[in-house]
Amino acid sequence: MKNYAFIWDMDGTLVDSYVVMVPSLKQALKEYGVDMTEKEIRDFVLVDSVKKFIALQGEKHGFDKDEFNKRYLEIQDSQLDKIETIKGVPELLAYLKEKKIPNYLFTHKERDLAEKVLINSHLAEYFEEVVSIYDGFKRKPDPDANLYLVNKYHLEKENTYYVGDRNLDIDCAKNAEIGGILYLEDDSPASPKGNEDYVINDMMKIKEMIEKGEL
């Protein structure tokens, strides 16, 4: 078997955090006098980012984005127990661990929060290291964090894959010259751009591809 390694996005890839993020953004907006549907919010943040969404709404409606973000996080933090794993993720990670294939996490979340979500979701044992932009790494699609993990753990670029649910994740992978696997749920507003190596709608497809020698 090849010396595989996987670097993972978190939100929408390992865990369905949108079930908490989107209602939290909706509630915070309502407190600021802004009414948006959950679909409008989800479609934007899934294709782009929460950071850009908040910045645009702050500019449009004239509120302080930092204060809004603080309130949004307060609402979100009170609902973390509602976050569930994406279907197939626990089984896939258990398989990868059994095969001694290492996993790493690169997220825009604060590292402490990301680790808390991993613990709550019973996924923490599967990851060698969690890195975040709050550790000093640049935001996606900059390859900074991916290259740090590749270099630190001597990963083979040709056998290392970044798995994410947004085109931004694939751009991040390509900029680090590693593979990109785009995970799209059936109702995802995102769509492939053509630079991803694989598009999947079932996490166990990764296991299948490894076993068939297709990855």
Rosetta constraint file for C-alpha pairs under 8 A:
AtomPair CA 2 CA 159 HARMONIC 6.99 0.50
AtomPair CA 3 CA 101 HARMONIC 7.33 0.50
AtomPair CA 3 CA 155 HARMONIC 7.99 0.50
AtomPair CA 3 CA 156 HARMONIC 7.11 0.50
AtomPair CA 3 CA 159 HARMONIC 6.30 0.50
AtomPair CA 4 CA 101 HARMONIC 5.89 0.50
AtomPair CA 4 CA 102 HARMONIC 7.46 0.50
AtomPair CA 4 CA 156 HARMONIC 7.66 0.50
AtomPair CA 4 CA 159 HARMONIC 4.92 0.50
AtomPair CA 4 CA 160 HARMONIC 5.70 0.50
AtomPair CA 4 CA 161 HARMONIC 7.96 0.50
AtomPair CA 5 CA 101 HARMONIC 5.76 0.50
AtomPair CA 5 CA 102 HARMONIC 5.18 0.50
AtomPair CA 5 CA 103 HARMONIC 6.05 0.50
AtomPair CA 5 CA 155 HARMONIC 6.91 0.50
AtomPair CA 5 CA 156 HARMONIC 7.95 0.50
AtomPair CA 5 CA 159 HARMONIC 6.51 0.50
AtomPair CA 5 CA 160 HARMONIC 4.70 0.50
AtomPair CA 5 CA 161 HARMONIC 6.47 0.50
AtomPair CA 6 CA 101 HARMONIC 7.77 0.50
AtomPair CA 6 CA 102 HARMONIC 6.47 0.50
AtomPair CA 6 CA 103 HARMONIC 4.87 0.50
AtomPair CA 6 CA 104 HARMONIC 6.28 0.50
AtomPair CA 6 CA 160 HARMONIC 5.68 0.50
AtomPair CA 6 CA 161 HARMONIC 4.97 0.50
AtomPair CA 6 CA 162 HARMONIC 5.89 0.50
AtomPair CA 6 CA 163 HARMONIC 7.18 0.50
AtomPair CA 7 CA 103 HARMONIC 5.76 0.50
AtomPair CA 7 CA 104 HARMONIC 4.59 0.50
AtomPair CA 7 CA 105 HARMONIC 5.40 0.50
AtomPair CA 7 CA 106 HARMONIC 6.73 0.50
AtomPair CA 7 CA 146 HARMONIC 7.54 0.50
AtomPair CA 7 CA 160 HARMONIC 7.52 0.50
AtomPair CA 7 CA 161 HARMONIC 6.13 0.50
AtomPair CA 7 CA 162 HARMONIC 4.64 0.50
AtomPair CA 7 CA 163 HARMONIC 6.35 0.50
AtomPair CA 8 CA 13 HARMONIC 7.48 0.50
AtomPair CA 8 CA 14 HARMONIC 7.52 0.50
AtomPair CA 8 CA 103 HARMONIC 7.33 0.50
AtomPair CA 8 CA 104 HARMONIC 6.09 0.50
AtomPair CA 8 CA 105 HARMONIC 4.70 0.50
AtomPair CA 8 CA 106 HARMONIC 6.03 0.50
AtomPair CA 8 CA 107 HARMONIC 7.91 0.50
AtomPair CA 8 CA 162 HARMONIC 5.65 0.50
AtomPair CA 8 CA 163 HARMONIC 4.98 0.50
AtomPair CA 8 CA 164 HARMONIC 6.43 0.50
AtomPair CA 9 CA 13 HARMONIC 5.96 0.50
AtomPair CA 9 CA 14 HARMONIC 7.03 0.50
AtomPair CA 9 CA 105 HARMONIC 6.14 0.50
AtomPair CA 9 CA 106 HARMONIC 5.65 0.50
AtomPair CA 9 CA 107 HARMONIC 5.63 0.50
AtomPair CA 9 CA 162 HARMONIC 7.45 0.50
AtomPair CA 9 CA 163 HARMONIC 6.09 0.50
AtomPair CA 9 CA 164 HARMONIC 5.03 0.50
AtomPair CA 9 CA 165 HARMONIC 7.68 0.50
AtomPair CA 9 CA 169 HARMONIC 7.36 0.50
AtomPair CA 10 CA 14 HARMONIC 5.05 0.50
AtomPair CA 10 CA 15 HARMONIC 6.28 0.50
AtomPair CA 10 CA 105 HARMONIC 7.14 0.50
AtomPair CA 10 CA 106 HARMONIC 7.43 0.50
AtomPair CA 10 CA 107 HARMONIC 5.99 0.50
AtomPair CA 10 CA 114 HARMONIC 7.85 0.50
AtomPair CA 10 CA 164 HARMONIC 7.63 0.50
AtomPair CA 11 CA 15 HARMONIC 5.69 0.50
AtomPair CA 11 CA 16 HARMONIC 6.26 0.50
AtomPair CA 11 CA 17 HARMONIC 5.43 0.50
AtomPair CA 11 CA 18 HARMONIC 7.08 0.50
AtomPair CA 12 CA 16 HARMONIC 4.89 0.50
AtomPair CA 12 CA 17 HARMONIC 6.19 0.50
AtomPair CA 12 CA 18 HARMONIC 6.68 0.50
AtomPair CA 12 CA 86 HARMONIC 7.37 0.50
AtomPair CA 12 CA 164 HARMONIC 7.67 0.50
AtomPair CA 12 CA 165 HARMONIC 6.09 0.50
AtomPair CA 13 CA 86 HARMONIC 6.65 0.50
AtomPair CA 13 CA 163 HARMONIC 7.33 0.50
AtomPair CA 13 CA 164 HARMONIC 5.56 0.50
AtomPair CA 13 CA 165 HARMONIC 5.68 0.50
AtomPair CA 13 CA 183 HARMONIC 6.82 0.50
AtomPair CA 14 CA 85 HARMONIC 5.92 0.50
AtomPair CA 14 CA 86 HARMONIC 5.55 0.50
AtomPair CA 14 CA 89 HARMONIC 6.23 0.50
AtomPair CA 15 CA 83 HARMONIC 6.68 0.50
AtomPair CA 15 CA 84 HARMONIC 5.62 0.50
AtomPair CA 15 CA 85 HARMONIC 4.08 0.50
AtomPair CA 15 CA 86 HARMONIC 4.94 0.50
AtomPair CA 15 CA 121 HARMONIC 7.95 0.50
AtomPair CA 16 CA 83 HARMONIC 5.96 0.50
AtomPair CA 16 CA 84 HARMONIC 5.59 0.50
AtomPair CA 16 CA 85 HARMONIC 5.91 0.50
AtomPair CA 16 CA 86 HARMONIC 5.76 0.50
AtomPair CA 17 CA 21 HARMONIC 6.04 0.50
AtomPair CA 17 CA 83 HARMONIC 5.31 0.50
AtomPair CA 17 CA 84 HARMONIC 7.22 0.50
AtomPair CA 18 CA 22 HARMONIC 5.45 0.50
AtomPair CA 18 CA 42 HARMONIC 7.28 0.50
AtomPair CA 19 CA 23 HARMONIC 6.83 0.50
AtomPair CA 19 CA 82 HARMONIC 7.52 0.50
AtomPair CA 19 CA 83 HARMONIC 6.82 0.50
AtomPair CA 20 CA 24 HARMONIC 6.06 0.50
AtomPair CA 20 CA 76 HARMONIC 6.20 0.50
AtomPair CA 20 CA 79 HARMONIC 6.46 0.50
AtomPair CA 20 CA 80 HARMONIC 6.99 0.50
AtomPair CA 20 CA 82 HARMONIC 6.83 0.50
AtomPair CA 20 CA 83 HARMONIC 6.67 0.50
AtomPair CA 21 CA 25 HARMONIC 6.15 0.50
AtomPair CA 21 CA 76 HARMONIC 6.26 0.50
AtomPair CA 22 CA 26 HARMONIC 6.18 0.50
AtomPair CA 22 CA 38 HARMONIC 6.12 0.50
AtomPair CA 22 CA 41 HARMONIC 6.33 0.50
AtomPair CA 22 CA 42 HARMONIC 5.96 0.50
AtomPair CA 23 CA 27 HARMONIC 6.08 0.50
AtomPair CA 23 CA 38 HARMONIC 6.64 0.50
AtomPair CA 24 CA 28 HARMONIC 6.14 0.50
AtomPair CA 24 CA 72 HARMONIC 5.96 0.50
AtomPair CA 24 CA 73 HARMONIC 7.82 0.50
AtomPair CA 24 CA 75 HARMONIC 5.65 0.50
AtomPair CA 24 CA 76 HARMONIC 5.41 0.50
AtomPair CA 25 CA 29 HARMONIC 6.04 0.50
AtomPair CA 25 CA 41 HARMONIC 7.67 0.50
AtomPair CA 25 CA 72 HARMONIC 5.88 0.50
AtomPair CA 26 CA 30 HARMONIC 6.17 0.50
AtomPair CA 26 CA 35 HARMONIC 7.46 0.50
AtomPair CA 26 CA 36 HARMONIC 6.58 0.50
AtomPair CA 26 CA 37 HARMONIC 7.28 0.50
AtomPair CA 26 CA 38 HARMONIC 6.58 0.50
AtomPair CA 26 CA 41 HARMONIC 7.50 0.50
AtomPair CA 27 CA 31 HARMONIC 6.35 0.50
AtomPair CA 27 CA 72 HARMONIC 7.98 0.50
AtomPair CA 27 CA 75 HARMONIC 7.99 0.50
AtomPair CA 28 CA 32 HARMONIC 6.52 0.50
AtomPair CA 28 CA 68 HARMONIC 7.18 0.50
AtomPair CA 28 CA 71 HARMONIC 6.56 0.50
AtomPair CA 28 CA 72 HARMONIC 5.54 0.50
AtomPair CA 28 CA 75 HARMONIC 7.61 0.50
AtomPair CA 29 CA 33 HARMONIC 6.31 0.50
AtomPair CA 29 CA 34 HARMONIC 4.98 0.50
AtomPair CA 29 CA 35 HARMONIC 6.60 0.50
AtomPair CA 29 CA 36 HARMONIC 7.68 0.50
AtomPair CA 30 CA 34 HARMONIC 4.99 0.50
AtomPair CA 30 CA 35 HARMONIC 5.67 0.50
AtomPair CA 32 CA 63 HARMONIC 7.92 0.50
AtomPair CA 34 CA 61 HARMONIC 7.90 0.50
AtomPair CA 36 CA 40 HARMONIC 6.56 0.50
AtomPair CA 36 CA 41 HARMONIC 6.99 0.50
AtomPair CA 37 CA 41 HARMONIC 6.48 0.50
AtomPair CA 38 CA 42 HARMONIC 5.96 0.50
AtomPair CA 39 CA 43 HARMONIC 5.93 0.50
AtomPair CA 40 CA 44 HARMONIC 6.42 0.50
AtomPair CA 41 CA 45 HARMONIC 6.27 0.50
AtomPair CA 42 CA 46 HARMONIC 5.82 0.50
AtomPair CA 43 CA 47 HARMONIC 6.25 0.50
AtomPair CA 43 CA 188 HARMONIC 7.90 0.50
AtomPair CA 43 CA 189 HARMONIC 5.79 0.50
AtomPair CA 44 CA 48 HARMONIC 5.82 0.50
AtomPair CA 44 CA 49 HARMONIC 7.13 0.50
AtomPair CA 44 CA 53 HARMONIC 6.99 0.50
AtomPair CA 45 CA 49 HARMONIC 4.41 0.50
AtomPair CA 45 CA 50 HARMONIC 5.12 0.50
AtomPair CA 45 CA 52 HARMONIC 7.99 0.50
AtomPair CA 45 CA 53 HARMONIC 6.48 0.50
AtomPair CA 46 CA 165 HARMONIC 7.84 0.50
AtomPair CA 46 CA 166 HARMONIC 6.71 0.50
AtomPair CA 46 CA 188 HARMONIC 7.92 0.50
AtomPair CA 46 CA 189 HARMONIC 7.33 0.50
AtomPair CA 46 CA 190 HARMONIC 7.12 0.50
AtomPair CA 47 CA 166 HARMONIC 6.06 0.50
AtomPair CA 47 CA 167 HARMONIC 7.37 0.50
AtomPair CA 47 CA 189 HARMONIC 6.82 0.50
AtomPair CA 47 CA 190 HARMONIC 5.51 0.50
AtomPair CA 48 CA 52 HARMONIC 7.12 0.50
AtomPair CA 48 CA 53 HARMONIC 7.80 0.50
AtomPair CA 48 CA 166 HARMONIC 7.65 0.50
AtomPair CA 48 CA 168 HARMONIC 7.53 0.50
AtomPair CA 49 CA 53 HARMONIC 6.24 0.50
AtomPair CA 50 CA 54 HARMONIC 6.12 0.50
AtomPair CA 51 CA 55 HARMONIC 6.26 0.50
AtomPair CA 52 CA 56 HARMONIC 6.08 0.50
AtomPair CA 53 CA 57 HARMONIC 6.17 0.50
AtomPair CA 54 CA 58 HARMONIC 5.97 0.50
AtomPair CA 54 CA 65 HARMONIC 6.14 0.50
AtomPair CA 54 CA 68 HARMONIC 7.68 0.50
AtomPair CA 54 CA 69 HARMONIC 7.18 0.50
AtomPair CA 55 CA 59 HARMONIC 6.20 0.50
AtomPair CA 55 CA 65 HARMONIC 5.90 0.50
AtomPair CA 56 CA 60 HARMONIC 6.03 0.50
AtomPair CA 57 CA 61 HARMONIC 5.90 0.50
AtomPair CA 57 CA 62 HARMONIC 7.86 0.50
AtomPair CA 57 CA 63 HARMONIC 7.95 0.50
AtomPair CA 58 CA 62 HARMONIC 5.28 0.50
AtomPair CA 58 CA 63 HARMONIC 4.76 0.50
AtomPair CA 58 CA 64 HARMONIC 6.00 0.50
AtomPair CA 58 CA 65 HARMONIC 5.29 0.50
AtomPair CA 59 CA 63 HARMONIC 6.99 0.50
AtomPair CA 63 CA 68 HARMONIC 7.42 0.50
AtomPair CA 64 CA 68 HARMONIC 6.20 0.50
AtomPair CA 65 CA 69 HARMONIC 5.93 0.50
AtomPair CA 66 CA 70 HARMONIC 6.21 0.50
AtomPair CA 67 CA 71 HARMONIC 6.40 0.50
AtomPair CA 68 CA 72 HARMONIC 6.11 0.50
AtomPair CA 69 CA 73 HARMONIC 6.13 0.50
AtomPair CA 70 CA 74 HARMONIC 6.31 0.50
AtomPair CA 71 CA 75 HARMONIC 6.40 0.50
AtomPair CA 72 CA 76 HARMONIC 6.15 0.50
AtomPair CA 73 CA 77 HARMONIC 5.83 0.50
AtomPair CA 74 CA 78 HARMONIC 6.62 0.50
AtomPair CA 75 CA 79 HARMONIC 7.07 0.50
AtomPair CA 76 CA 80 HARMONIC 6.57 0.50
AtomPair CA 79 CA 83 HARMONIC 7.80 0.50
AtomPair CA 80 CA 117 HARMONIC 7.26 0.50
AtomPair CA 81 CA 120 HARMONIC 7.24 0.50
AtomPair CA 83 CA 117 HARMONIC 7.85 0.50
AtomPair CA 83 CA 121 HARMONIC 7.71 0.50
AtomPair CA 84 CA 121 HARMONIC 6.63 0.50
AtomPair CA 85 CA 89 HARMONIC 6.60 0.50
AtomPair CA 85 CA 90 HARMONIC 7.45 0.50
AtomPair CA 85 CA 121 HARMONIC 6.42 0.50
AtomPair CA 87 CA 202 HARMONIC 7.64 0.50
AtomPair CA 87 CA 203 HARMONIC 7.22 0.50
AtomPair CA 88 CA 92 HARMONIC 6.02 0.50
AtomPair CA 88 CA 202 HARMONIC 7.07 0.50
AtomPair CA 88 CA 203 HARMONIC 5.37 0.50
AtomPair CA 88 CA 204 HARMONIC 5.79 0.50
AtomPair CA 89 CA 93 HARMONIC 6.06 0.50
AtomPair CA 89 CA 203 HARMONIC 6.14 0.50
AtomPair CA 89 CA 204 HARMONIC 7.56 0.50
AtomPair CA 90 CA 94 HARMONIC 6.10 0.50
AtomPair CA 90 CA 123 HARMONIC 6.96 0.50
AtomPair CA 91 CA 95 HARMONIC 6.24 0.50
AtomPair CA 91 CA 204 HARMONIC 7.71 0.50
AtomPair CA 92 CA 96 HARMONIC 6.24 0.50
AtomPair CA 92 CA 203 HARMONIC 6.88 0.50
AtomPair CA 92 CA 204 HARMONIC 5.90 0.50
AtomPair CA 92 CA 206 HARMONIC 7.72 0.50
AtomPair CA 92 CA 207 HARMONIC 6.58 0.50
AtomPair CA 93 CA 97 HARMONIC 6.10 0.50
AtomPair CA 93 CA 126 HARMONIC 6.38 0.50
AtomPair CA 94 CA 98 HARMONIC 6.16 0.50
AtomPair CA 94 CA 126 HARMONIC 7.33 0.50
AtomPair CA 95 CA 99 HARMONIC 6.30 0.50
AtomPair CA 95 CA 207 HARMONIC 7.55 0.50
AtomPair CA 96 CA 100 HARMONIC 6.13 0.50
AtomPair CA 96 CA 101 HARMONIC 5.02 0.50
AtomPair CA 96 CA 102 HARMONIC 7.17 0.50
AtomPair CA 96 CA 207 HARMONIC 7.98 0.50
AtomPair CA 97 CA 101 HARMONIC 5.71 0.50
AtomPair CA 97 CA 102 HARMONIC 6.86 0.50
AtomPair CA 97 CA 126 HARMONIC 6.56 0.50
AtomPair CA 102 CA 126 HARMONIC 7.90 0.50
AtomPair CA 102 CA 127 HARMONIC 7.16 0.50
AtomPair CA 102 CA 128 HARMONIC 6.70 0.50
AtomPair CA 103 CA 126 HARMONIC 6.60 0.50
AtomPair CA 103 CA 127 HARMONIC 5.04 0.50
AtomPair CA 103 CA 128 HARMONIC 5.99 0.50
AtomPair CA 103 CA 129 HARMONIC 7.77 0.50
AtomPair CA 104 CA 127 HARMONIC 5.24 0.50
AtomPair CA 104 CA 128 HARMONIC 5.56 0.50
AtomPair CA 104 CA 129 HARMONIC 5.24 0.50
AtomPair CA 104 CA 130 HARMONIC 6.08 0.50
AtomPair CA 104 CA 149 HARMONIC 7.83 0.50
AtomPair CA 105 CA 127 HARMONIC 7.00 0.50
AtomPair CA 105 CA 129 HARMONIC 6.41 0.50
AtomPair CA 105 CA 130 HARMONIC 4.70 0.50
AtomPair CA 105 CA 131 HARMONIC 6.09 0.50
AtomPair CA 106 CA 130 HARMONIC 6.13 0.50
AtomPair CA 106 CA 131 HARMONIC 4.94 0.50
AtomPair CA 106 CA 132 HARMONIC 5.68 0.50
AtomPair CA 106 CA 145 HARMONIC 6.85 0.50
AtomPair CA 106 CA 146 HARMONIC 7.45 0.50
AtomPair CA 107 CA 111 HARMONIC 7.79 0.50
AtomPair CA 107 CA 114 HARMONIC 7.61 0.50
AtomPair CA 107 CA 130 HARMONIC 7.88 0.50
AtomPair CA 107 CA 131 HARMONIC 6.55 0.50
AtomPair CA 107 CA 132 HARMONIC 5.04 0.50
AtomPair CA 107 CA 133 HARMONIC 7.04 0.50
AtomPair CA 108 CA 132 HARMONIC 5.52 0.50
AtomPair CA 108 CA 133 HARMONIC 5.52 0.50
AtomPair CA 108 CA 134 HARMONIC 7.58 0.50
AtomPair CA 108 CA 139 HARMONIC 7.00 0.50
AtomPair CA 109 CA 113 HARMONIC 6.63 0.50
AtomPair CA 109 CA 114 HARMONIC 5.98 0.50
AtomPair CA 109 CA 132 HARMONIC 6.30 0.50
AtomPair CA 109 CA 133 HARMONIC 7.44 0.50
AtomPair CA 109 CA 134 HARMONIC 7.67 0.50
AtomPair CA 110 CA 114 HARMONIC 6.17 0.50
AtomPair CA 110 CA 132 HARMONIC 6.13 0.50
AtomPair CA 110 CA 133 HARMONIC 7.40 0.50
AtomPair CA 110 CA 134 HARMONIC 5.76 0.50
AtomPair CA 111 CA 115 HARMONIC 6.05 0.50
AtomPair CA 111 CA 130 HARMONIC 6.76 0.50
AtomPair CA 111 CA 131 HARMONIC 6.42 0.50
AtomPair CA 111 CA 132 HARMONIC 5.51 0.50
AtomPair CA 111 CA 134 HARMONIC 6.96 0.50
AtomPair CA 111 CA 135 HARMONIC 7.58 0.50
AtomPair CA 112 CA 116 HARMONIC 6.16 0.50
AtomPair CA 113 CA 117 HARMONIC 6.26 0.50
AtomPair CA 114 CA 118 HARMONIC 6.25 0.50
AtomPair CA 114 CA 130 HARMONIC 7.87 0.50
AtomPair CA 115 CA 119 HARMONIC 6.15 0.50
AtomPair CA 115 CA 124 HARMONIC 6.94 0.50
AtomPair CA 115 CA 130 HARMONIC 7.42 0.50
AtomPair CA 116 CA 120 HARMONIC 6.13 0.50
AtomPair CA 117 CA 121 HARMONIC 6.01 0.50
AtomPair CA 118 CA 122 HARMONIC 6.01 0.50
AtomPair CA 118 CA 123 HARMONIC 4.93 0.50
AtomPair CA 118 CA 124 HARMONIC 4.81 0.50
AtomPair CA 119 CA 123 HARMONIC 6.04 0.50
AtomPair CA 119 CA 124 HARMONIC 5.17 0.50
AtomPair CA 123 CA 127 HARMONIC 7.66 0.50
AtomPair CA 131 CA 135 HARMONIC 6.62 0.50
AtomPair CA 131 CA 137 HARMONIC 8.00 0.50
AtomPair CA 131 CA 145 HARMONIC 7.13 0.50
AtomPair CA 132 CA 136 HARMONIC 7.42 0.50
AtomPair CA 132 CA 137 HARMONIC 6.50 0.50
AtomPair CA 132 CA 145 HARMONIC 7.80 0.50
AtomPair CA 133 CA 137 HARMONIC 4.39 0.50
AtomPair CA 133 CA 138 HARMONIC 5.65 0.50
AtomPair CA 133 CA 139 HARMONIC 6.02 0.50
AtomPair CA 133 CA 145 HARMONIC 8.00 0.50
AtomPair CA 137 CA 144 HARMONIC 6.04 0.50
AtomPair CA 137 CA 145 HARMONIC 5.63 0.50
AtomPair CA 138 CA 142 HARMONIC 6.03 0.50
AtomPair CA 138 CA 143 HARMONIC 7.86 0.50
AtomPair CA 138 CA 144 HARMONIC 6.07 0.50
AtomPair CA 138 CA 145 HARMONIC 7.14 0.50
AtomPair CA 140 CA 168 HARMONIC 6.50 0.50
AtomPair CA 140 CA 169 HARMONIC 6.90 0.50
AtomPair CA 140 CA 171 HARMONIC 7.80 0.50
AtomPair CA 140 CA 172 HARMONIC 5.57 0.50
AtomPair CA 141 CA 168 HARMONIC 5.75 0.50
AtomPair CA 141 CA 169 HARMONIC 6.66 0.50
AtomPair CA 141 CA 170 HARMONIC 7.99 0.50
AtomPair CA 141 CA 171 HARMONIC 5.43 0.50
AtomPair CA 141 CA 172 HARMONIC 3.97 0.50
AtomPair CA 141 CA 173 HARMONIC 7.76 0.50
AtomPair CA 141 CA 175 HARMONIC 7.18 0.50
AtomPair CA 142 CA 172 HARMONIC 5.75 0.50
AtomPair CA 142 CA 175 HARMONIC 6.79 0.50
AtomPair CA 143 CA 147 HARMONIC 5.94 0.50
AtomPair CA 143 CA 172 HARMONIC 5.42 0.50
AtomPair CA 143 CA 173 HARMONIC 6.88 0.50
AtomPair CA 143 CA 175 HARMONIC 5.41 0.50
AtomPair CA 143 CA 176 HARMONIC 4.81 0.50
AtomPair CA 144 CA 148 HARMONIC 6.24 0.50
AtomPair CA 144 CA 176 HARMONIC 7.73 0.50
AtomPair CA 145 CA 149 HARMONIC 6.43 0.50
AtomPair CA 146 CA 150 HARMONIC 6.18 0.50
AtomPair CA 146 CA 172 HARMONIC 7.85 0.50
AtomPair CA 146 CA 173 HARMONIC 7.37 0.50
AtomPair CA 146 CA 176 HARMONIC 6.36 0.50
AtomPair CA 147 CA 151 HARMONIC 5.96 0.50
AtomPair CA 147 CA 176 HARMONIC 6.03 0.50
AtomPair CA 148 CA 152 HARMONIC 5.94 0.50
AtomPair CA 149 CA 153 HARMONIC 5.96 0.50
AtomPair CA 149 CA 154 HARMONIC 7.93 0.50
AtomPair CA 149 CA 155 HARMONIC 7.66 0.50
AtomPair CA 150 CA 154 HARMONIC 5.56 0.50
AtomPair CA 150 CA 155 HARMONIC 4.77 0.50
AtomPair CA 150 CA 156 HARMONIC 7.31 0.50
AtomPair CA 150 CA 157 HARMONIC 7.21 0.50
AtomPair CA 151 CA 155 HARMONIC 6.71 0.50
AtomPair CA 155 CA 159 HARMONIC 7.78 0.50
AtomPair CA 155 CA 160 HARMONIC 6.73 0.50
AtomPair CA 156 CA 160 HARMONIC 6.08 0.50
AtomPair CA 157 CA 161 HARMONIC 7.98 0.50
AtomPair CA 157 CA 177 HARMONIC 6.68 0.50
AtomPair CA 157 CA 178 HARMONIC 5.06 0.50
AtomPair CA 157 CA 179 HARMONIC 7.61 0.50
AtomPair CA 158 CA 178 HARMONIC 6.18 0.50
AtomPair CA 158 CA 179 HARMONIC 7.00 0.50
AtomPair CA 159 CA 178 HARMONIC 7.55 0.50
AtomPair CA 159 CA 179 HARMONIC 7.38 0.50
AtomPair CA 160 CA 178 HARMONIC 5.72 0.50
AtomPair CA 160 CA 179 HARMONIC 6.04 0.50
AtomPair CA 161 CA 173 HARMONIC 7.34 0.50
AtomPair CA 161 CA 178 HARMONIC 5.82 0.50
AtomPair CA 161 CA 179 HARMONIC 4.36 0.50
AtomPair CA 161 CA 180 HARMONIC 5.41 0.50
AtomPair CA 161 CA 181 HARMONIC 6.69 0.50
AtomPair CA 162 CA 169 HARMONIC 7.30 0.50
AtomPair CA 162 CA 170 HARMONIC 7.27 0.50
AtomPair CA 162 CA 173 HARMONIC 5.67 0.50
AtomPair CA 162 CA 178 HARMONIC 7.17 0.50
AtomPair CA 162 CA 179 HARMONIC 6.18 0.50
AtomPair CA 162 CA 180 HARMONIC 5.03 0.50
AtomPair CA 162 CA 181 HARMONIC 6.19 0.50
AtomPair CA 163 CA 169 HARMONIC 7.24 0.50
AtomPair CA 163 CA 170 HARMONIC 7.74 0.50
AtomPair CA 163 CA 180 HARMONIC 6.07 0.50
AtomPair CA 163 CA 181 HARMONIC 4.76 0.50
AtomPair CA 163 CA 182 HARMONIC 6.09 0.50
AtomPair CA 163 CA 183 HARMONIC 7.02 0.50
AtomPair CA 164 CA 169 HARMONIC 5.29 0.50
AtomPair CA 164 CA 170 HARMONIC 7.01 0.50
AtomPair CA 164 CA 180 HARMONIC 7.84 0.50
AtomPair CA 164 CA 181 HARMONIC 6.50 0.50
AtomPair CA 164 CA 182 HARMONIC 5.39 0.50
AtomPair CA 164 CA 183 HARMONIC 5.84 0.50
AtomPair CA 165 CA 169 HARMONIC 6.94 0.50
AtomPair CA 165 CA 182 HARMONIC 5.46 0.50
AtomPair CA 165 CA 183 HARMONIC 4.71 0.50
AtomPair CA 165 CA 184 HARMONIC 5.77 0.50
AtomPair CA 166 CA 170 HARMONIC 6.96 0.50
AtomPair CA 166 CA 182 HARMONIC 6.82 0.50
AtomPair CA 166 CA 183 HARMONIC 7.74 0.50
AtomPair CA 166 CA 190 HARMONIC 6.65 0.50
AtomPair CA 167 CA 171 HARMONIC 6.24 0.50
AtomPair CA 167 CA 182 HARMONIC 7.39 0.50
AtomPair CA 167 CA 190 HARMONIC 7.52 0.50
AtomPair CA 167 CA 191 HARMONIC 7.81 0.50
AtomPair CA 167 CA 192 HARMONIC 7.09 0.50
AtomPair CA 167 CA 193 HARMONIC 7.12 0.50
AtomPair CA 168 CA 172 HARMONIC 6.18 0.50
AtomPair CA 169 CA 173 HARMONIC 6.31 0.50
AtomPair CA 169 CA 180 HARMONIC 7.60 0.50
AtomPair CA 169 CA 182 HARMONIC 7.80 0.50
AtomPair CA 170 CA 174 HARMONIC 6.15 0.50
AtomPair CA 170 CA 180 HARMONIC 5.08 0.50
AtomPair CA 170 CA 181 HARMONIC 6.98 0.50
AtomPair CA 170 CA 182 HARMONIC 6.76 0.50
AtomPair CA 170 CA 195 HARMONIC 7.29 0.50
AtomPair CA 170 CA 196 HARMONIC 5.91 0.50
AtomPair CA 171 CA 175 HARMONIC 6.05 0.50
AtomPair CA 171 CA 195 HARMONIC 7.85 0.50
AtomPair CA 172 CA 176 HARMONIC 6.54 0.50
AtomPair CA 173 CA 177 HARMONIC 6.30 0.50
AtomPair CA 173 CA 178 HARMONIC 5.34 0.50
AtomPair CA 173 CA 179 HARMONIC 6.05 0.50
AtomPair CA 173 CA 180 HARMONIC 5.44 0.50
AtomPair CA 174 CA 178 HARMONIC 5.78 0.50
AtomPair CA 174 CA 179 HARMONIC 6.67 0.50
AtomPair CA 174 CA 180 HARMONIC 6.81 0.50
AtomPair CA 174 CA 195 HARMONIC 7.82 0.50
AtomPair CA 179 CA 196 HARMONIC 7.49 0.50
AtomPair CA 179 CA 197 HARMONIC 6.16 0.50
AtomPair CA 180 CA 196 HARMONIC 5.15 0.50
AtomPair CA 180 CA 197 HARMONIC 5.36 0.50
AtomPair CA 180 CA 198 HARMONIC 6.80 0.50
AtomPair CA 181 CA 196 HARMONIC 6.08 0.50
AtomPair CA 181 CA 197 HARMONIC 5.90 0.50
AtomPair CA 181 CA 198 HARMONIC 4.88 0.50
AtomPair CA 181 CA 199 HARMONIC 5.89 0.50
AtomPair CA 181 CA 200 HARMONIC 7.36 0.50
AtomPair CA 182 CA 192 HARMONIC 7.59 0.50
AtomPair CA 182 CA 196 HARMONIC 6.46 0.50
AtomPair CA 182 CA 197 HARMONIC 7.92 0.50
AtomPair CA 182 CA 198 HARMONIC 6.21 0.50
AtomPair CA 182 CA 199 HARMONIC 4.76 0.50
AtomPair CA 182 CA 200 HARMONIC 6.30 0.50
AtomPair CA 183 CA 199 HARMONIC 5.94 0.50
AtomPair CA 183 CA 200 HARMONIC 5.01 0.50
AtomPair CA 183 CA 201 HARMONIC 5.63 0.50
AtomPair CA 183 CA 202 HARMONIC 7.56 0.50
AtomPair CA 183 CA 203 HARMONIC 7.60 0.50
AtomPair CA 184 CA 188 HARMONIC 5.88 0.50
AtomPair CA 184 CA 190 HARMONIC 7.27 0.50
AtomPair CA 184 CA 191 HARMONIC 7.68 0.50
AtomPair CA 184 CA 199 HARMONIC 7.15 0.50
AtomPair CA 184 CA 200 HARMONIC 6.26 0.50
AtomPair CA 184 CA 201 HARMONIC 5.14 0.50
AtomPair CA 185 CA 201 HARMONIC 5.31 0.50
AtomPair CA 185 CA 202 HARMONIC 7.93 0.50
AtomPair CA 186 CA 201 HARMONIC 6.79 0.50
AtomPair CA 192 CA 196 HARMONIC 7.20 0.50
AtomPair CA 192 CA 199 HARMONIC 7.40 0.50
AtomPair CA 200 CA 205 HARMONIC 6.80 0.50
AtomPair CA 203 CA 207 HARMONIC 7.83 0.50
AtomPair CA 204 CA 208 HARMONIC 6.46 0.50
AtomPair CA 205 CA 209 HARMONIC 6.09 0.50
AtomPair CA 206 CA 210 HARMONIC 6.23 0.50
AtomPair CA 206 CA 215 HARMONIC 7.82 0.50
AtomPair CA 207 CA 211 HARMONIC 6.21 0.50
AtomPair CA 208 CA 212 HARMONIC 6.13 0.50
AtomPair CA 209 CA 213 HARMONIC 5.93 0.50
AtomPair CA 209 CA 214 HARMONIC 4.78 0.50
AtomPair CA 209 CA 215 HARMONIC 5.29 0.50
AtomPair CA 210 CA 214 HARMONIC 6.16 0.50
AtomPair CA 210 CA 215 HARMONIC 5.52 0.50
